[in-house]
């Protein structure tokens, strides 16, 4: 099984790359997160944002798995499948979808907990997507939640009511404004009735059997390494295991079965929500990059914070994941700039540090930059590596040498076909 992860704070362009390499895989399996993701893919020139569904849905031969590590919101799932059916009925996504019976449900009350924690001054504000992801994982860990497979139980409605009525009492105590309870129940149970008709199975058995039969499986990570619950910039992180190790637990696949680990990175950095961002830029310069890169959350539409490429953070993420190939996206956005800064080290009290570390972040960390001469060539028409400008090749080579991993794919624009495979690396 190969794994694909994001190496920064999300929104690196993972969905587009998966869509591109789908034809090489039989199965695309999501292993973490839920509808907090926002994987944008252009299908017949139309932008589609997948939040919960794996990014293999647009390739007709691919089977898509929502694995055990994912939290599933039935309402969101039904809506997303409806959008795809309208877009292209021949895609038959529902027939090519398997959902883990052991994946946890995002209950309709979870988003209200998310809102309460975000907005109540007694709690930390994280800047979440308010999709109820953290409360769903919290109740999973507390062992007070329901799982997707429970929808077949005769007890399901009674259990759902008992849990959500308790949630209502808790939320009312917070002073939270809630919809009429029966309206919430009706909407949720109607989505559950829809989900029951889908294929809800032990996906671990399916994925392992597929691997044993020699089928190719790609584990699709959502969010990104620096948002990992354990190794990210806690508390400003998501609630799941976003790194390559999370693919093994989230899908029930042994580490011995792992092959390539693709790491996706943007030529600069973005972050949505609160939290440390060493190379962040502000003001006019930031606004220009944000507008040019269309850096607005695909899930929440919030303006993304923007900054320069951060090699120490990238090295840390590559170490956590054991990345074997890099996919560089959005270099086209930097096209036409006179100079492109890259953070090579952090300086703290006169000492230089090549790696990200939480200890440094707590101190007065100063990013140190190397400035590359900009490039101005038509990335949209790049076919082979020789078409790249020397300045851009210098930038690419620097990244490869600094992190000791080759860049094997270069995304040259937002459309499906705007990606080139770099057969010869500058890194050996
Ligand atoms: P949550 O995952 O909704 O709980 O949000 C926690 C943090 O992760 C917030 O800073 C979100 O903006 C961020 N986040 C969650 N999902 C994504 C994503 O897919 N891309 C980028 N940031 C994300």
Boltz pocket constraint, residues with backbone or C-beta under 6 A from the ligand:
constraints:
  - pocket:
      binder: B
      contacts: [[A, 9], [A, 10], [A, 11], [A, 36], [A, 37], [A, 38], [A, 126], [A, 127], [A, 128], [A, 129], [A, 130], [A, 131], [A, 132], [A, 133], [A, 134], [A, 222], [A, 223], [A, 227], [A, 236], [A, 237], [A, 238], [A, 239], [A, 272], [A, 273], [A, 274]]
      max_distance: 6.0
